[in-house]
Amino acid sequence: MGILSGNPQDEPMHYGEVFGTWNYLLTAKSTIAGYQMQLNHAGDEDLKKILKDSIEGGQEEVKQIETLLKENGIGLPPTPPEPPHACLDDIPIGARMPDPAIAAALSANVASGLVACSTAIGQSIREDIAMMFGQFHMQKAQLGAKVLRLNKEKGWLIPPPLHKNKNEHCE
């Protein structure tokens, strides 16, 4: 039996897995801090709920990855401080991040998170790491669907130019 044929947790992580998980963790911590800041700016209650769910989901991912890295003797990236709570009315109008911009940033973060998860899955040779990122990917896909629905319902979605079949005009 080879070195990679037993319990995945007993297998060493390769450099790509180490870098991918470490980098994902650094990004997740920064993203959580960003969502916490955006929560101060959000006025829409549905958007606030999705931001809170995103923070909780991100914190759960952080716990899982920190455990994995610690078990493998890998140092952790720094955690940004939690931003202070602010009342929306105390933020000057010109300095506020509008709800549609927060929702658009959330959509972009979800999309880049899906790519990061897919990349980690593809480069993993340890099944437990691939499965962990597969779980994260499914959760992000579900979150993305919620954000898309929110953007459509609130009228915040800015679609790209829509393609119409040129044969529709030739009847």
Protein Blocks (a to p, Z undefined) as FASTA:
>chain_A
ZZklmcfklpccdfklmmmmmmmmmmmmmmmmmmmmmmmmpmblklmmmmmmmmmmmmmm
mmmmmmmmmmnopacdddddddddddfklpcfklpccfklmmmmmmmmmmmmmmmmmmmm
mmpcbfklmmmmmmmmmmmmmmmmmmmmmmmmnopaccddddddfklmmZZ
